[in-house]
Amino acid sequence: MTARAIMFQGTGSDVGKSLVVAGLARALTLRGLKVAPFKPQNMSNNAAVTADGGEIGRAQALQARAARLPTSVHMNPVLLKPQSEVGSQVVVQGRVVGNVKAGAYQAMKPQLMSAVLDSFARLSAEADIVLVEGAGSASEVNLRAGDIANMGFARAANVPVVLIGDIDRGGVIASLVGTKAVLAPDDAAMIAGFLVNKFRGDPALFAGGMNDIAARTGWASLGLVPHFKDAQRLPAEDALGLPSSSHSSTDGRPKAIVLAYPRISNFDEFDPLRLEDGIELRFVRPGEPIPGDAEIVILPGSKATIADLTALQETGWDIDLAAHVRRGGRVLGICGGYQMLGQIVSDPDGYEGPAGSVAGLGLLDVATTLTPDKALRDVTGVLSDDTTPFRGYEMHIGETTGADTARPFLRFDDGRKDGAIDASGRIAGCYVHGLFADDDLRARWLASLGTWSNVTDYEADVDATLDKLAAHLERHIAIDGILKLAREPILPVR
């Protein structure tokens, strides 16, 4: 039997599509349905290692968790990981197939539809309902030719669409009605209903607005969804979800500073630290100085290590880091950030951009060469210095060697070692992501900064938040109406 399917598109990016799909996935799972999340094409440098050994967008991993399913590369068959302002790495069904410029990708898209439909068919064969998430804006008619992310997919698979608008950013009536106005009639006909998301205030004040949208579009009004205040407790999809910077506080808590360079990746791994009361976590953006009273500065992952290292130096953070180290401050590099801490980063074959080498920050006695093979695996082990257990995941290219690797940061259960620590013990780096989600390791790390942990079970907190989100949507969305709109798709012959 083929699953029913329904697609959620948006009037723009960051209108809450990912969160709505995650909440509905949990709500329908709690109703006893087997739910599969699916996003044909995603653009994000926040990625997750899948149970079948590939990678997908982090948002789809959260949706799979909401549906209580193992992650699969088929939940996000095309993942674009931006490496520059005009180009991205292309991952198809979990594997890197190349790097392309934006213009070339437009020509490439039609060739990817077969992989998209194949993955969709695989999920549909094993679920009761597939919740499909669109990408960006449904009204980007300039990108409609060869589209696989929004109406191109909806039409190819005959999947009805619910359009989501964000009232928090203003102009939601115009954005919803305007979407119908600019779409081709056959595309507009795919939209069966709409949701208005992130409402604040008295819902009665927008009852007329909901009626007006329905009258002007002919779409079913499926819900006015109030702002969900606990959304910040769940991983954000991309850099649009980075917490806003704020002025440094003076409450005495240790300050952990994360450098948000332009191509920051996997920054959701710091979410567990954001929830801790014993530490102040801040993301500092280019143009903002590193606070002089920081206890530790973290260099996170990067999708383009050399480009972000250059950006780091151009913004003057290398000077701030040198001063931080002279004051006795600590530094932690993760993945691309670890590579930056070394003496040199070499890309002889141009995997991330033009071939060449650049000097690193020189804070660790290591050197990195970028290589084509990509490590994608979940890992477990212990910290090298005190045998505290950890679990996390590797997602990187490159090999790092040098004198400081004789003091590894981590020891894996399979006998491998990872990372490096300098002779002072204050500067360290490793390739493993996700360390701070481990409650024991996070508590130990916070204790080393002279503070405490108040979050005793981060994973349980995420699941509890998904349950709250599901209950929130059950109250404010016509879920039965959405189920009635869902229908069996047209699937390719396998």
C-alpha positions as CSV (number, residue, x, y, z in Angstrom):
1,M,0.0,0.0,0.0
2,T,1.2,3.5,-0.9
3,A,1.3,6.1,1.8
4,R,-0.7,9.3,1.5
5,A,1.3,12.5,1.3
6,I,0.9,16.2,1.8
7,M,3.5,19.0,1.2
8,F,4.2,22.1,3.3
9,Q,5.6,25.0,1.3
10,G,6.3,28.5,2.6
11,T,5.8,32.1,1.4
12,G,9.5,32.5,2.3
13,S,12.5,31.1,4.1
14,D,12.3,30.7,7.9
15,V,8.5,30.9,8.1
16,G,8.5,27.7,10.3
17,K,8.1,24.9,7.7
18,S,10.6,22.6,9.4
19,L,9.1,23.2,12.9
20,V,5.5,22.6,11.6
21,V,6.5,19.3,9.9
22,A,8.4,18.2,13.1
23,G,5.4,19.0,15.3
24,L,2.9,17.3,12.9
25,A,5.2,14.3,12.7
26,R,5.1,13.8,16.4
27,A,1.4,14.5,16.6
28,L,0.5,12.0,14.0
29,T,2.9,9.5,15.4
30,L,1.2,9.8,18.8
31,R,-2.1,9.2,16.9
32,G,-0.7,5.8,15.9
33,L,0.3,6.6,12.3
34,K,3.7,5.7,10.8
35,V,5.0,9.0,9.6
36,A,8.0,9.7,7.3
37,P,9.4,13.2,6.8
38,F,10.7,14.1,3.4
39,K,12.4,17.2,1.9
40,P,13.3,16.9,-1.8
41,Q,16.0,19.6,-1.7
42,N,17.6,21.3,1.3
43,M,20.2,24.0,1.5
44,S,22.0,23.9,4.9
45,N,25.4,23.5,6.4
46,N,23.7,21.9,9.5
47,A,23.8,18.2,8.6
48,A,23.4,14.9,10.4
49,V,24.9,11.5,9.9
50,T,22.2,9.0,9.0
51,A,21.6,5.5,10.2
52,D,22.4,4.2,6.7
53,G,25.8,6.0,6.5
54,G,25.1,9.2,4.6
55,E,24.1,12.7,5.5
56,I,20.9,14.8,5.5
57,G,19.9,18.2,6.7
58,R,19.7,18.5,10.5
59,A,16.0,19.5,10.2
60,Q,15.1,16.2,8.6
61,A,17.0,14.4,11.4
62,L,14.9,16.2,13.9
63,Q,11.7,15.4,12.0
64,A,12.7,11.7,11.9
65,R,13.2,11.9,15.6
66,A,9.8,13.4,16.0
67,A,8.4,10.5,14.0
68,R,10.4,8.0,16.0
69,L,12.1,6.7,12.9
70,P,15.8,6.0,12.2
71,T,17.3,8.6,9.9
72,S,17.7,7.8,6.2
73,V,19.4,9.5,3.3
74,H,16.0,9.2,1.5
75,M,14.5,11.7,3.8
76,N,16.5,14.5,2.1
77,P,17.8,13.1,-1.2
78,V,19.4,16.4,-2.4
79,L,21.4,18.5,0.2
80,L,23.2,21.6,-0.9
81,K,25.9,22.8,1.4
82,P,27.0,26.4,0.6
83,Q,30.7,26.9,0.2
84,S,30.7,30.4,-1.2
85,E,28.2,33.1,-2.1
86,V,27.6,31.5,-5.5
87,G,28.4,27.8,-5.1
88,S,27.6,24.7,-3.1
89,Q,28.6,21.1,-2.5
90,V,25.9,18.8,-3.8
91,V,25.0,15.7,-1.8
92,V,22.7,13.2,-3.5
93,Q,21.1,10.4,-1.4
94,G,23.7,11.0,1.2
95,R,26.8,11.1,-0.9
96,V,28.8,14.1,-2.3
97,V,28.6,14.2,-6.1
98,G,30.5,17.5,-6.6
99,N,30.7,21.2,-6.2
100,V,28.7,23.5,-8.5
101,K,28.0,27.2,-9.0
102,A,24.5,28.4,-8.7
103,G,24.0,28.8,-12.4
104,A,25.3,25.3,-13.2
105,Y,23.0,23.9,-10.5
106,Q,20.0,25.2,-12.3
107,A,20.9,23.2,-15.3
108,M,21.7,20.2,-13.1
109,K,18.3,20.1,-11.2
110,P,16.2,18.3,-13.8
111,Q,18.7,15.4,-13.7
112,L,18.1,15.1,-9.9
113,M,14.4,14.6,-10.1
114,S,14.8,10.8,-10.6
115,A,16.7,10.5,-7.4
116,V,14.2,12.6,-5.6
117,L,11.2,10.5,-6.8
118,D,13.1,7.3,-6.0
119,S,13.7,8.3,-2.4
120,F,10.1,9.5,-2.1
121,A,8.9,6.2,-3.4
122,R,11.1,4.3,-0.9
123,L,9.7,6.2,2.0
124,S,6.1,6.0,0.8
125,A,6.3,2.2,0.6
126,E,7.0,2.0,4.4
127,A,4.8,4.7,5.9
128,D,1.1,5.6,6.4
129,I,1.7,9.3,5.5
130,V,4.7,11.3,4.2
131,L,5.0,14.9,5.3
132,V,6.9,16.7,2.6
133,E,8.7,20.0,3.3
134,G,9.4,22.5,0.5
135,A,12.4,24.9,0.4
136,G,12.6,28.6,0.4
137,S,9.6,30.4,-1.2
138,A,6.9,28.8,-3.3
139,S,6.7,32.1,-5.2
140,E,10.2,32.0,-6.6
141,V,8.9,31.7,-10.2
142,N,12.3,32.7,-11.5
143,L,13.6,29.3,-10.3
144,R,10.5,27.3,-11.4
145,A,12.1,25.7,-14.5
146,G,13.4,22.3,-13.5
147,D,12.3,22.8,-9.9
148,I,12.6,19.8,-7.6
149,A,12.0,21.5,-4.3
150,N,8.5,23.0,-4.4
151,M,5.9,23.0,-7.2
152,G,8.1,21.0,-9.5
153,F,8.0,18.1,-7.0
154,A,4.4,18.6,-6.0
155,R,3.3,18.4,-9.7
156,A,5.6,15.4,-10.5
157,A,4.3,13.4,-7.6
158,N,0.8,14.8,-7.5
159,V,1.1,15.9,-3.8
160,P,-1.3,18.6,-2.5
161,V,0.3,21.6,-0.9
162,V,-0.4,23.6,2.3
163,L,1.1,27.0,2.2
164,I,2.6,28.5,5.3
165,G,2.9,32.3,6.0
166,D,4.7,34.0,8.8
167,I,2.7,36.8,10.4
168,D,5.6,37.7,12.7
169,R,7.5,39.3,9.9
170,G,4.4,41.3,8.7
171,G,2.5,41.4,5.4
172,V,1.2,37.9,5.7
173,I,-2.0,38.5,3.8
174,A,-0.1,40.0,0.9
175,S,2.5,37.2,1.0
176,L,-0.1,34.4,0.8
177,V,-2.5,36.1,-1.6
178,G,0.5,37.3,-3.7
179,T,1.9,33.8,-3.9
180,K,-1.3,32.7,-5.7
181,A,-1.1,35.7,-7.9
182,V,2.4,35.0,-9.2
183,L,2.1,31.2,-9.6
184,A,1.2,29.6,-12.9
185,P,-2.5,28.4,-12.7
186,D,-1.5,24.7,-12.7
187,D,0.9,25.3,-9.8
188,A,-1.6,27.4,-7.8
189,A,-4.1,24.6,-8.2
190,M,-1.8,22.3,-6.2
191,I,-2.4,24.5,-3.1
192,A,-5.3,23.1,-1.0
193,G,-5.0,25.1,2.2
194,F,-2.9,27.6,4.2
195,L,-1.6,28.1,7.7
196,V,-0.6,31.4,9.4
197,N,2.3,30.8,11.7
198,K,4.0,32.7,14.7
199,F,1.0,34.7,15.7
200,R,1.3,36.9,18.9
201,G,-1.7,38.4,20.6
202,D,-5.4,37.8,20.6
203,P,-6.4,35.4,17.7
204,A,-9.8,37.1,17.4
205,L,-8.1,40.2,16.0
206,F,-6.9,38.2,13.0
207,A,-10.1,36.2,12.3
208,G,-11.0,38.7,9.6
209,G,-7.6,38.3,8.0
210,M,-7.9,34.5,7.9
211,N,-11.3,34.9,6.2
212,D,-9.9,37.4,3.8
213,I,-7.1,35.1,2.7
214,A,-9.5,32.2,2.2
215,A,-11.9,34.3,0.2
216,R,-9.1,35.8,-2.1
217,T,-7.4,32.4,-2.7
218,G,-10.1,29.8,-2.4
219,W,-7.8,27.8,-0.1
220,A,-9.0,26.1,3.1
221,S,-8.0,27.9,6.3
222,L,-6.2,25.3,8.4
223,G,-5.0,27.2,11.3
224,L,-3.6,30.3,13.0
225,V,-0.7,29.0,15.0
226,P,0.5,31.1,18.0
227,H,4.2,31.6,18.5
228,F,5.7,28.5,20.1
229,K,8.1,29.9,22.8
230,D,10.0,26.7,23.3
231,A,11.1,26.5,19.6
232,Q,14.5,27.8,20.8
233,R,15.0,24.5,22.6
234,L,15.0,22.6,19.3
235,P,17.8,22.6,16.7
236,A,17.6,25.4,14.2
237,E,17.7,24.5,10.5
238,D,20.3,26.9,9.3
239,A,22.2,30.1,10.1
240,L,19.0,32.1,10.0
241,G,18.3,30.4,13.3
242,L,21.5,31.5,15.0
243,P,20.7,33.2,18.3
244,S,20.9,37.0,18.1
245,S,24.0,38.5,19.6
246,S,23.6,40.6,22.7
247,H,25.8,42.7,24.9
248,S,28.0,40.8,27.3
249,S,26.4,40.4,30.7
250,T,28.2,41.0,34.0
251,D,26.5,38.3,36.1
252,G,29.7,36.5,36.8
253,R,29.0,33.4,34.7
254,P,31.9,32.1,32.5
255,K,31.5,33.3,28.9
256,A,31.8,30.8,26.1
257,I,32.2,32.6,22.7
258,V,31.5,30.9,19.4
259,L,32.9,32.5,16.3
260,A,30.0,32.6,13.7
261,Y,32.1,32.9,10.5
262,P,30.2,33.1,7.2
263,R,30.1,29.4,6.4
264,I,29.6,28.1,10.0
265,S,28.4,24.5,10.0
266,N,26.7,22.2,12.5
267,F,26.3,25.0,15.0
268,D,23.3,23.3,16.5
269,E,25.8,21.2,18.5
270,F,26.0,24.2,20.9
271,D,22.3,24.1,21.7
272,P,22.8,22.1,24.9
273,L,25.1,24.8,26.2
274,R,22.5,27.5,25.3
275,L,20.2,25.8,27.8
276,E,22.6,25.7,30.6
277,D,22.2,28.3,33.4
278,G,25.8,28.1,34.5
279,I,27.4,29.5,31.4
280,E,26.8,32.5,29.0
281,L,27.0,31.2,25.4
282,R,27.3,33.9,22.8
283,F,27.7,33.7,19.0
284,V,29.9,36.6,17.8
285,R,29.6,37.7,14.2
286,P,32.1,39.2,11.8
287,G,32.6,42.9,12.8
288,E,32.1,42.2,16.5
289,P,35.1,41.8,18.7
290,I,35.8,38.8,20.9
291,P,35.0,39.9,24.4
292,G,38.0,40.4,26.6
293,D,36.5,38.6,29.5
294,A,35.7,35.4,27.6
295,E,36.6,32.2,29.5
296,I,36.8,30.1,26.3
297,V,36.6,30.8,22.6
298,I,35.2,28.1,20.4
299,L,36.0,27.8,16.7
300,P,33.1,25.7,15.3
301,G,32.8,23.7,12.1
302,S,33.0,25.3,8.7
303,K,31.9,24.2,5.2
304,A,34.9,26.0,3.7
305,T,37.8,26.1,6.1
306,I,40.2,28.2,4.1
307,A,37.5,30.7,3.2
308,D,36.4,31.1,6.8
309,L,39.9,31.2,8.1
310,T,40.5,34.1,5.7
311,A,37.3,35.8,6.9
312,L,38.4,35.2,10.5
313,Q,41.6,37.1,9.8
314,E,40.0,39.8,7.9
315,T,37.6,40.6,10.7
316,G,40.5,40.8,13.2
317,W,39.6,37.8,15.2
318,D,43.1,36.4,14.9
319,I,44.4,39.4,16.8
320,D,41.6,39.0,19.4
321,L,42.5,35.3,19.8
322,A,46.1,36.0,20.3
323,A,45.3,38.5,23.1
324,H,42.8,36.0,24.6
325,V,45.6,33.3,24.7
326,R,48.1,35.7,26.3
327,R,45.6,36.4,29.0
328,G,45.4,32.7,29.8
329,G,42.1,32.1,28.0
330,R,41.1,28.7,26.6
331,V,40.4,27.8,22.9
332,L,38.5,24.8,21.5
333,G,38.4,24.1,17.7
334,I,35.9,21.6,16.3
335,C,36.3,20.1,12.8
336,G,37.1,23.0,10.5
337,G,37.8,25.1,13.6
338,Y,40.4,22.5,14.7
339,Q,42.0,22.7,11.2
340,M,42.2,26.5,11.5
341,L,44.1,26.3,14.9
342,G,47.1,24.6,13.2
343,Q,50.1,25.9,11.3
344,I,48.9,25.4,7.8
345,V,45.8,24.2,5.9
346,S,46.4,22.8,2.4
347,D,43.9,22.1,-0.3
348,P,46.2,20.8,-3.1
349,D,43.4,19.6,-5.3
350,G,40.9,22.4,-4.7
351,Y,38.1,20.5,-2.9
352,E,36.8,23.6,-1.2
353,G,37.8,26.2,-3.7
354,P,41.0,27.3,-5.5
355,A,43.9,24.9,-4.9
356,G,46.5,26.2,-2.5
357,S,47.6,26.5,1.1
358,V,47.2,29.1,3.8
359,A,48.8,29.7,7.1
360,G,46.7,28.7,10.1
361,L,46.4,30.5,13.4
362,G,49.5,28.7,14.8
363,L,47.9,27.9,18.1
364,L,48.4,24.1,17.7
365,D,51.4,22.3,16.3
366,V,49.5,20.5,13.6
367,A,49.0,20.7,9.8
368,T,45.9,19.7,7.7
369,T,45.7,18.5,4.2
370,L,42.2,18.4,2.7
371,T,41.4,15.1,1.0
372,P,38.5,13.7,-1.1
373,D,37.4,11.0,1.3
374,K,34.7,12.2,3.7
375,A,34.4,10.7,7.2
376,L,30.7,10.1,8.0
377,R,30.1,8.0,11.1
378,D,28.8,8.0,14.7
379,V,31.6,7.5,17.2
380,T,32.0,6.8,20.9
381,G,34.9,6.8,23.3
382,V,36.5,8.7,26.1
383,L,38.2,12.0,26.7
384,S,42.0,11.3,26.7
385,D,42.8,13.2,29.9
386,D,40.2,11.7,32.4
387,T,38.3,8.9,30.6
388,T,35.0,10.7,30.6
389,P,32.8,8.8,28.1
390,F,31.5,10.7,25.0
391,R,29.4,10.1,21.9
392,G,29.3,12.2,18.8
393,Y,29.8,12.0,15.0
394,E,32.4,12.7,12.4
395,M,31.6,14.6,9.3
396,H,34.7,16.0,7.6
397,I,37.3,15.8,4.9
398,G,41.0,16.3,5.7
399,E,43.8,14.6,7.6
400,T,45.5,16.4,10.5
401,T,49.0,15.5,11.7
402,G,51.7,17.1,13.9
403,A,53.4,17.1,17.2
404,D,50.4,18.1,19.3
405,T,48.4,15.0,18.1
406,A,50.7,13.1,20.5
407,R,48.3,14.6,23.1
408,P,45.0,13.5,21.6
409,F,41.8,15.1,22.7
410,L,39.7,11.9,22.3
411,R,40.2,8.2,22.2
412,F,37.6,6.1,20.3
413,D,36.3,2.8,21.4
414,D,37.8,1.2,18.2
415,G,41.3,2.3,19.2
416,R,41.6,5.4,17.0
417,K,42.6,8.8,18.5
418,D,41.4,12.2,17.5
419,G,42.4,15.7,18.0
420,A,45.3,17.5,19.7
421,I,46.0,19.5,22.9
422,D,48.9,22.0,23.2
423,A,51.5,21.7,26.0
424,S,49.7,24.2,28.2
425,G,46.5,22.2,28.1
426,R,44.4,25.4,27.3
427,I,44.2,24.9,23.5
428,A,42.6,21.9,22.0
429,G,40.8,20.7,18.9
430,C,39.1,17.6,17.5
431,Y,37.0,16.4,14.5
432,V,34.0,15.1,16.5
433,H,30.7,17.0,16.5
434,G,27.9,16.7,19.0
435,L,30.0,16.3,22.1
436,F,27.9,18.7,24.2
437,A,24.8,16.7,23.8
438,D,26.4,14.1,26.1
439,D,25.2,15.0,29.6
440,D,28.2,13.6,31.4
441,L,30.8,15.2,29.1
442,R,29.0,18.5,29.2
443,A,28.9,18.5,33.0
444,R,32.6,17.6,33.2
445,W,33.4,20.4,30.7
446,L,31.4,23.0,32.6
447,A,33.1,21.9,35.8
448,S,36.5,22.6,34.2
449,L,35.3,26.1,33.6
450,G,34.3,26.5,37.3
451,T,30.6,26.2,36.8
452,W,27.8,23.7,36.9
453,S,25.2,21.9,34.7
454,N,21.5,22.2,35.4
455,V,20.4,20.2,32.3
456,T,20.6,16.6,33.4
457,D,19.1,14.9,30.3
458,Y,19.3,17.0,27.1
459,E,17.9,14.3,24.9
460,A,14.8,13.9,27.1
461,D,14.4,17.7,27.0
462,V,14.3,17.6,23.2
463,D,11.7,14.8,23.2
464,A,9.6,16.6,25.8
465,T,9.7,19.8,23.6
466,L,8.6,17.8,20.6
467,D,5.7,16.5,22.6
468,K,4.8,20.1,23.6
469,L,5.0,21.2,20.0
470,A,2.7,18.4,18.9
471,A,0.2,19.4,21.6
472,H,0.5,23.0,20.5
473,L,-0.3,22.1,16.9
474,E,-3.2,19.8,17.9
475,R,-4.8,22.8,19.6
476,H,-4.3,25.3,16.7
477,I,-4.2,23.3,13.4
478,A,-7.0,21.4,11.8
479,I,-5.0,18.2,11.6
480,D,-8.0,16.2,10.6
481,G,-8.5,18.6,7.8
482,I,-4.9,18.1,6.7
483,L,-5.3,14.3,6.8
484,K,-8.4,14.6,4.5
485,L,-6.4,16.7,2.0
486,A,-3.5,14.2,1.9
487,R,-3.7,11.8,-1.0
488,E,-1.8,8.9,-2.6
489,P,1.0,10.3,-4.8
490,I,2.0,9.3,-8.3
491,L,5.1,7.2,-7.8
492,P,7.8,6.3,-10.4
493,V,8.0,2.6,-11.5
494,R,10.9,0.9,-9.7
